[in-house]
């Protein structure tokens, strides 16, 4: 796992590239850009009818993701929040390891003169094997909450959301985070201790390394 993190393989084809930026942008638009996403889903359906093989399957996957997004994000549910584009990835250094947390959107809740922060991460996990998805969702929401601590606005666990589009569900950070942070700290300590000695695998296809 450490080796894979240090020497990631090149990804020749990335899934959902046709909709990731559009769905990210829709988070910050009125009514989550319902009309625009309807048009996009119909366009993808049309593409699927004219394509074959991988291109057809990818168009169908992307159309499914768009409709799952629409079913998940109800404008009334989010009306009390301000959702904005995230300016940059959050970073958190734990036991000498820098963890990057890339948000699809930032969330702000105002109550009187009090402002609280949060964030949204979209997870495209439509694969048949979803055994690790619950853990990934919980970790993502908890990392958002942790990374936002110490910022200009205090975060709230319920505003830190990892969205499982496949299940149309939203997992929020837990108030009980001590055990999670201890596990992350232990893992980062191990990574920090072993990092320098890890060499690339035989099938590594990334940049030159020495």
Secondary structure, 3 states (H helix, E strand, C coil): CHHHHHCCCCCCCCCCCCCHHHHHHHCCCHHHHHHHHHHHHHHHHHHHHHCCHHHHHHHHHHHHHHHHHHHHCCCCCCCCEEEECCCCCEEEEECCEEEEECCCEEEEEEECCEEEEEEEEEECCCCCCCCCHHHHHHHHHHHHHHHHCCCCCCEEEEEEEEEECCCCEEEECCCCCHHHHHHHHHHHHHHHHHHHHCCCCCCCCCCCCC
